[in-house]
């Protein structure tokens, strides 16, 4: 099995069947923070070193460090709660944010940064909504 396929399978397992139902390029509306856990709450890691997710009361937030082409993807799958306005981002030393989106129950919000990333850094996925910021565990490329 190729590395790309293995990473894709790991991302799907980490995020559940919602990834299969909504392709990465699908447009979605913003996510609700009522379903998520604050950044200070312990986060549950899953998947490989390149894919990390955290489950929240209303959904799941994940970061994926992809190759071919090199990119960072952060996605939030909203499973419950009211519609929210949110933005996705990632951080190493400083945060980089995507646009604000509206996310309803059953939708998946996705933001992608096409960029190369060094092997010696860790990347944390972020979701900001209702004045709160939520985080994934740190992901790091294995080089």
Residue pairs with C-beta under 8 A, 6 or more apart in sequence:
1 9
3 67
4 67
4 68
6 48
7 48
7 50
7 51
7 64
7 66
7 67
10 47
10 48
10 50
10 51
11 19
11 47
11 51
11 62
11 64
12 19
12 20
13 46
13 47
14 46
14 47
14 51
14 52
14 53
14 62
15 53
15 60
15 62
15 75
15 77
16 60
16 77
18 60
18 77
18 79
18 108
19 77
19 108
22 28
22 77
22 107
22 108
24 73
24 75
24 110
24 112
25 110
26 108
26 110
28 101
28 103
28 107
28 108
28 109
28 110
29 83
29 101
29 102
29 103
29 104
29 107
29 109
30 83
30 84
30 85
30 86
30 87
30 100
30 101
30 102
30 103
30 109
30 129
31 58
31 59
31 76
31 78
31 84
31 86
31 101
31 103
31 107
31 109
31 127
31 129
32 58
32 59
32 78
32 81
32 82
32 83
32 84
32 86
32 103
32 105
32 129
32 130
33 58
33 84
33 86
33 127
33 129
33 130
33 132
33 134
34 57
34 58
34 81
34 82
34 84
34 130
35 56
35 57
35 58
35 59
35 78
35 79
35 80
35 81
36 56
36 57
36 58
36 59
36 61
36 76
36 127
36 129
36 132
36 134
37 43
37 54
37 56
37 57
37 134
38 132
38 133
38 134
39 132
39 133
39 134
39 135
43 52
43 54
43 135
43 136
43 137
44 53
44 54
44 55
44 137
45 52
45 53
45 54
45 137
46 52
46 53
47 53
47 62
48 142
49 139
49 140
49 141
49 142
50 64
50 65
50 66
50 139
50 140
50 141
50 142
51 62
51 63
51 64
51 65
51 139
52 62
52 63
52 125
52 136
52 137
52 138
52 139
53 60
53 61
53 62
53 63
53 136
53 137
54 60
54 61
54 62
54 134
54 135
54 136
54 137
56 134
57 80
57 81
58 78
58 79
58 80
58 81
58 105
59 76
59 77
59 78
59 79
59 80
59 81
60 76
60 77
60 79
61 74
61 75
61 76
61 125
61 127
61 134
61 135
61 136
62 74
62 75
62 76
62 77
62 125
62 136
63 72
63 73
63 74
63 90
63 123
63 124
63 125
63 136
63 139
64 72
64 73
64 74
64 75
64 139
65 72
65 117
65 123
65 139
65 140
65 141
66 72
66 73
69 114
70 114
70 115
70 116
70 117
71 112
71 113
71 114
71 115
72 90
72 112
72 113
72 115
72 117
72 123
73 110
73 111
73 112
73 113
74 88
74 89
74 90
74 98
74 110
74 111
74 112
74 125
74 126
74 127
74 136
75 88
75 108
75 109
75 110
75 111
76 86
76 88
76 103
76 108
76 109
76 127
77 107
77 108
78 84
78 103
78 104
78 105
78 106
78 107
78 108
78 109
79 105
79 106
80 105
81 105
82 105
83 102
83 103
83 104
83 105
84 102
84 103
84 129
84 130
85 100
85 101
85 102
85 129
86 100
86 101
86 103
86 109
86 127
86 128
86 129
87 97
87 98
87 99
87 100
87 101
87 111
87 127
87 128
87 129
88 97
88 98
88 101
88 109
88 110
88 111
88 125
88 126
88 127
89 95
89 96
89 97
89 98
89 111
89 125
89 126
89 127
89 128
90 96
90 113
90 123
90 124
90 125
90 126
91 123
91 124
91 126
92 121
92 122
92 123
92 124
95 126
96 113
97 126
97 128
98 111
99 111
101 109
103 109
117 123
117 141
119 140
119 141
119 142
119 143
121 140
122 138
122 139
122 140
123 138
123 139
123 140
124 135
124 136
124 137
124 138
124 139
125 135
125 136
125 139
126 133
126 134
126 135
126 136
127 133
127 134
127 135
128 134
